[in-house]
Amino acid sequence: MVISVTQSAAAAKVELQARPRARARNAALDHARTFLTLVVLLHHAVIPYTYFGHTDPTSFLGFDGIVLATDSFFMAMFFFLSGLFVWSGLAHKSTLQFLRDRLLRLGLPFAVAALTLIPIAYYAIELRANPEATFTAYWWKTVTVGPWPSGPIWFIWVLLALDTSAALLYRVSPRLLEPINRLSQRAFEHPRDFFLVFLLITGLLYIPSRVYFGPNNWFEAGPFSVQVSRILLYAAYFYVGAGIGSANFERGLLAAEGQISQRGLGAWTVVTIVPYALLWVLITIKRQVLGNPPQLPDWYEAAYGFFFVIFSAAILFAILSYFLNNRRSEFSVLDRMQADAYGMFLVHYPIVLWLQYWLFDLNLPAIAKATIAFVATVLLSWGATWVLRQIPGAKSVL
């Protein structure tokens, strides 16, 4: 009997040690996540003033460079960061509790935003085309007839779907992501090896999808939409992040003392710049050699997808390297904004579209308009989130 009790205690100890432990907040990753939120706001602030496809009377070619860069990495990186603590969270919650928390944190904001914030945002665009339209009529047409654009909140329902799939897969096998985690531990000393495997995974998933579906094909069902060619890419970023965070985080790729945080920012920056420049070469070929056709040849889409996945992965590593290396620096603005970053992501879209609506007729340079739109969007969305978080219970959602 004594031996049995001792063996049970030993087994329980082993199981406890194997289970991922709950971790305190990681300042470097919080900084990266808040920085990405600002990148989202910048992306939406400059889009109307790009040279190609601008919707405002003024434009600036430099904004095309910003949009090309941001669109090529920021949402994928959001999925990566969102996946980091999913597996360890599932180890400490039942499936129902995890899904309930996700529905509260993601499902509720998505539903509220889809019914209120998104129609308010796109009403500014509707007024440009139809100045006599009333908001009530526009809202009813949006939710009953459509189209019902989702704006940036498409990310939330896709993340909820990925979280749900992770909860189900965890119950099938908690050790499912161990190969990724072992590779992450090796990346403590050799991050390049992880990078190359990551490129292989994302390339195999994204390039064929881009060639087959094209870059502009979106799945749309009511307010649920997602870029079809990128679905598997986003899933890869999410599950690679989940694998890194599933165990041994302090001895893996993103460890505070790992090689990615100690050195290599310059090298990652070079690896980022080269494919970015080659994307511009392909864009030039498309416009000046191929004549900007509505459907591009398969070789072009494959080449674009190849450079796209390299740039996306390289800038992910560069940003993580920077923030991990500067985790103890005084990022006062990012620290203060961290608690409100998610809310800013949710509420910023109607703010930026209405600011652009009011700036449309002003005789200002594109750079001035974009600067006003960006700064005002940051301040107003930050202030609106702070106010919303004062509502009892809102902090558990926002």
N, C-alpha and C positions, 0 to 999 in steps of 0.2 A: 504493500500500500504506500509506504514511504517512497519507494522507488518510482511508483506510478505518478505520485504527486510531484516528485522532483523532475521527472521527464516532462510532465505537462507544463511545469513552470519554465523549464528550459525552452520548450517549443514555443510557448507564449512570448518569451524574451526574444527568440529569433524572429518570430513574426513581427513583433513590435519594431525591431531594428530594421527589418526589410521594408516596412511600410514607410512611404514618403512622409517626412515630418512637415507640419505646418511651418511656414517661414514668415519672418517679419518682412515688412515692405522693403523692396530693393530700390534705393534712391536712384541708381543709375537707370534702371528700367522705367521708373516713374518719370524721370527726366526725358527719356526717349519717347515715352508715350505722350507726354504733354507737348513735346516738340512736334511730334507727328500731328497732333491736333492743330497746332498753329500752321503747319504745312497745308492741312486741309483747308483752313480758312484762307490762306494765301492763294491756293489753287483756285478757289471759287471767286476770289476777289479780282484776279487778273484775267480770267477766261474771256470776258467780253471785249477786252482790249488787245487780244492777240492779233497778229498781222493776218494769219490765214484763218478765215472763218469768223472774224470778229462780228459782234452784233451791235457795237457802239460806233458812232461816227469816227472816233479816233482809235489808233492802234499803235503798238510798239512791238517790233520783232523780238526783242528780248523776252517778252512775256511768253512767246511760243517756246523758247528754251526752258522756261520755268515749267510750263504745262507739260511739255514732253518728259521732263525729268520726274516731276511729281506723279504724273499718271502712270509712270512705269514702275513705281515701287511702293507708294505710300499705303495703298489699301492692302497689298500683300503683306507688308510689314505689320500692319494692324492685326491681321489674322495670326501672324507669327507670335506677336506679343500676347494676344488673347489666348493662344493655346498653351503658353508656358506653364501656367499653374492649374490647368484643367485636370490633368491626371492625378496630381497630388491632392487636389480638392475632392476628386471622386473617392479617394482613399479614406476620406474622413466624413463622407456623407453617404446616405442611402441614395439610390437612384431617384426616388421620388422627391427627396429633399433637395437634391441637386437641381432637378428639373424645375421644381417649384421656385427655387431661388433664381434660376435663369429666366423663367417666365416673368418674374417680378422685375428683374433688372433689364431684360431685353424685350420680352413680349409686350409688356404694358407700355413702355415708352414708344415702341414701334407703332402700336395701335393708336395711341394718342397723337403722335406726330403725323401719321398717315392721314388722320381725320381732320387735323387742325393746322399744324405748322406747314405741311407740304402744300395744301391748297392755298393757304395764305401766301406762301412764297411764289407759287406759279401764277397767282392772280395778277401779280405785277407784270408778268410777261403777257398774259391775256389782255390786259388793258392797252398794251402797245398795239396789238392787232385789232382789238375791238373796244374802243374807249367807252362805249355805252353799256358794256357788260356789268351787271351787278354781281357782287360777291356771292349772294345767295344762289342765283341762277348758275353761276360758274361752279360753285361747290356741289350743287345737286347733279349737274351734268357730269362732273368729275367722278363722283362716287357711284353713279348709276349707269352712265353710258360709257364714260372714259373718253380719252385715255386718262389713266390715273398714275402720273409719274411719281416715283418714290424719292427722287433726288438722292442725297447721300445716305438716307436711312436704309437703302437696300442692304448695306453692310450689316445692319442689326439683325434682320431676319435670317440672312445667310449664316451669321455667327451663331444664332440660336439653333439653326438646323445642324451645324457642325457640332455644337455642344451636345445636342440630343444624340447624334450619332456616336460621339465619344462616350457618353453615358452608357449606351447600349453595348458598345464594343468593350468597355471596361468590365462589364459584367460577364461578357463572354470569356475574356482573358485579361486580368490585370497586368500580365507580363507581355502584352502584345507589342509594346513599343520598346522593349529592351534592346533590340539591335540598334535603334537610333540612340538610345541612352549610352550604350557601350561606345558608339562612335563619338558621342559627345565627350565622354571621359578621355578618349584618345586625343580629342581636340584641345584638351587642357594644355598639352604641349605642342600639338600639331594641328592648328585650326585650318591649315590649307587642305588637309585631307578631308575634313568635314565639308569644306567649301566645294571641293571637286565632286564629292558624292551628292551634295545638295544640288549642284548644277546638273548632274546627270538625271536626278529625279525630276526636277522642275522642267528640264528640257524635254524629257520623254513625255511628260504630261501636257506641256503647253504647246510645243511646236506643232504636233499633229492636229491639236484642237484648233489652232489658229489657221492652219492650212485648210482644214475641212470646213469650219464654220465661218471663217473670216473674222476680222477684228470688230465689226460693227453689229453683229447679231446679238440681240438681247432677248432673253426669256422674259415674258411679261404676262402676268395674270393679276389684274387689279393692281394693288400697290406693291405686289411682289415682283421684283425684277432683278436680273443679274446678267452680266456679260457672259454669254455662253462659252466663249473660248477660254475664259479665265476661271471657270468653276473648279476644275481640277487643280489649277495652279494655286488658288486660294486654299483648297483643302490640303495640298501638300505643305504649304507654309504653316497652316494651323497644326497639322499632325507632327511635323518636324519640331515645332515649338513644344508641343505636348510631350514628345519623346525626350527632348532636352530637359524639361522640367519634371519628368516622371520620377526621377531619383538622382541622388548624387549631384545635385545642382552646384554645390560648392566645390566640386572636383571636375566640373565639366566645361564645356565651351565658354559659358558665360560666367565662370568663376572669377571672383574679384582679383585673384592672383594668377589667373591663367594668361597664356601668351597673347590672346586677343586683346586683353586689357593692358598689357605691359608694353607692347610695341606693335608696329605694323600698320598704324593709321596711314602713313605715307604710301605704303604698298597697296592697301585697299583703295586709297584714293586714285592711284594710277589705274588699277584694275577697273575702277568705276568710270574714269574719264574716257578710256579707249573705246569701250562699246557704246558709250553715249555719243562720241564723235562719229562712230560708224552708223549709228541710227540716223544721224543728220545726213550722212552720205546717202543712205538709202532714201530718205525723204527727198533729197535733191534729185536723185535718179527718178523717183516717182513723178515729180512735178516737171522736171525739165527734159527728161529723156523719154519716159513712158507716157507723158501727157496727162498725168493725174486721172487715170481711168477709174470708173466706179468699181471694177473688179480687177484686182492685181493678179499676176501669174503666181503659181504655187511656189516657184523658186524665190520670188520676192518675199512672200509671206513667211516662208521657212527661214530665210536669212534674217528677216526682221525679228522673228520669234527667237532665233539663236542669240542675237545681240541683246534682245530684250531681257532674256533670262539671266544673262551674264551681268548686265547692268543692275537689274533688280536685286540679285544676290549680293553683288559687290557693294552696292550702296547700303544694303542692310548690314553687312559686316563692318563697313566704314563707320556708320552711325553708332552701332553698338560698341565698336572699339573706342570711339571718341568719348561716349558717355561713361563707359566702364573705366576708362583711364582718368576721367575727370569727375568721378563720383563724389569726391570730397570737396570739390570746388563750390564757390558760392553762387549757385544758380538761383538767386533769390526770386526772380520772376517765375521761373518754372516751378519752384517749390510752392510758391503762393498760389499758383494757378492749378496745381496738380489735382486738388480735390474737386475742382470745378470743370476739369477738362472734358469729361464725358458729357456733362450738361451743355458745355459750349458747342460740342460736336452736334448735339441734338437740336439746339435752338438757333444756330447761326444762319441757316439757309434762308429763311424769310428775311432776316436782317440784311444779309448781303444783297439779295435780289432787289429789295426795295430801295436800298441805298443806290444801287446801280440804276434803278428806274428814275430816281430823282436827279442823278448826275447826268443822265442821258443828254439833256438839252443844254447843259452848261458848256460854255466854250473854254474847255480846259484841256491841257495835254493828257494823253493816255496815262502817263506816269503819275500825274497829279491825281487823276480820277482813281486809279488803282490804289494809290497810297491812302487816299481818303477812305476808300471802301474797306481796305484791309484794317487800318488802325481803328476805324469806327466799329467794324464788325467784331474785332477782338474785344474792345472795351464794352460794347453794348451786350454782346453775348455773355461775356464774363459777368457783367452786372446783372443781367437777367437770370443767369444761373444762380448767382448768389441769393437773389430774392426768392427764387423758386425753392432753394434748399432751406429756406427759413420756414417753409410750410411743414407742419408736423408730419413725420413719416417720409418726407421727400428725400432725405439723405440716404435712405435705404434703397432708393431707386436711382437717384442722380448722384 
